[in-house]
Amino acid sequence: MKEFAFIESLKELSPDDRLHGIGDDAVLTDGLLIAKDIITEGVHFTKDAPLQNIIFRLFTANVSDIAAMGGRAEKALLGVALPSYVDKSRLTEAVRYSCAYYDIKLIGGDTTSSASHFFASLTIIGCPSENVLVRSGAQEGDDIYLSRPVGGAAAMLARELSGEKVYDHYLYKAETELGEYLGSFGVNSCIDISDGLGRDASHIAEAGKVRIELDSRLIPEYGLSDAVSSGEEYALLFTVPESRSKEMEELIHRDLKRPVYRIGKVKKGSGVFLDGEDISHKGWEHL
């Protein structure tokens, strides 16, 4: 069983009274947004990567999930399993840096030893905006937007895995300001790019029972192949009713002084297509 099939099998354990939960980027419960992410050595990072970069990537993954729901991250619980080679003082400084960068308070967690690999788990608690953004709201006729160019993380990861000391892809930042702004504006659907444009767009398509058609000429990228499959980008992918697209672009340009990129349309049907090619399964999935 692969990752997403396993997640699907767990849905029956989720309580019926939740507003949003398994299948979205975070759960909304008792007025709070809660997200959890884990990283493990040899899967998410190499042993040689700097601790500050590793921990920043862990925080970003969680903060990005809150942003994708239109909220603001506020508090965190950290769990770590530490082999003997991990410098505890450097780890403390790495956590302090990430908390300060994202303005998050560390309120608890757990520590244990590890016989071999470094493992860390983070739970983020956030506050929702006026509108909670979900994956399932895309409607036929929506315009689909990407918040920034993608593909760079995959290119740098390939260099690291080939032996180069390239670790900047751990430092991609969550779209905190834009996510909260979209939550106030109220877009139809939203997800962050953590598994690749193809794979994450397919989550929106499946949840909304729609077809997504992307135009390669409109996608801001560092190489089209990497753009489709590159995970850990933490850009936001979201859909907006065509009637509100121009208003949304103008407001973001006025208030945030930045662009967003319209890259395709939501149609009737299923799947994700780039210039007619099915890219629904292009991206990362844990085995």
Buried (B, 14 or more C-beta within 10 A) or exposed (E): EEEBEEEEEEEEEEEEEEEBBEBBBBBBBEEBBBBBBBBBBEEBBBEEBBBBBBBBBBBBBBBBBBBBBBBBBBBBBBBBBBBEEBEEEEBEBBBEBBBEBBEBEBEEBEEEEBEEEBBBBBBBBBBBBEBBBBBBBBBEBBBBBBBBBBBBBBBBBBBBEEEEEBBEBBBBBBBBBBBBBBBEBBBBBBBBBBBBBBBBBBBBBBBBEBBBBBBBEEBBBBEBEBBBBBBBBBBBBBBBBBEBBEEBBEBBEEEEEEEBBBBBBBBEEBBBBBEEEEBBBBBBEEE
